[in-house]
């Protein structure tokens, strides 16, 4: 059995041992869980330390996930994030303390940092880029079921428990839920929670985008994310999106223009938004075009430029 955490620690230590032998360098860029040894070595060399935090800070994540375990006890074995050891969490804290600059993919991640850290350190928000936007979306026949797509891993962290609850509230034959992702536990568990979804296994990225184009709207009511790139992928394919601000994508999903933002833990609100879209399918083409336009504004070149400028400054 390979421990991913052990691999991260070994790599971090390997980098830390070699920093002094890198000519002309003056800084180190490291990711969460693989930064402490590198940052300690960089501190001894007088280098700058840039910390990439891809998801909400661990204290915020753990609090939200522990609350989910209380809300949905049956889903608790699928959570995962509540099981990090005390030492692993302490290492995350030490990494952040050693950093000079913190790079976050969204405002949600930046806001999850302790207030004292935000006051003392440079925090840079660098949103991810979208995939290339394809041809304008061709609307599906209005008499066909409204296909709602969820794509991602399948624990309640992504809001799947809330989406299933929303679908139970809906109980509409003209709405079809498609779930693409890897089950964390046996698929039978998910069927007990909501039996009437179509499960699609993971696939290569091009095939994910192809599946998106067979659906009408995208829904990701996440509890904890960093920046759910899958939202931008869905928008680039012309799917209006229903998301929470905790997806980190509330700067690309525009309320009433290319999607809808719901509170976390709000199955009734999700059901209401899906119902509205099912009853206003004539609005989907305009929302689809607006979503593609919004996704196109976020590029990987822009992502690199933001980080590059932050390091220059």
Secondary structure, DSSP 8 states (H G I E B T S, - for coil): ---HHHHHHHHHHHHHHHGGG-TT--EEEEETTS-HHHHHHHHHHT-EEEEEE-SS-HHHHHHHHHHHHHH-GGGGGG--GGG--HHHHHHHHHHHHH-SEEEESSHHHHHHS-HHHHHHSEEEE---------S------TTS-EEEEEES--SGGGTHHHHHHHHHHH--TTEEEEEES--SS-HHHHHHH-S-EEEE----HHHHHHHHTT-SEEEE--SS-S--HHHHHHHHTT-EEEEEGGGS-TTTS-BTTTEEEE-TT-HHHHHHHHHHHHH-GGGHHHHHHHHHHHHHT--HHHHHHHHHHHHH-
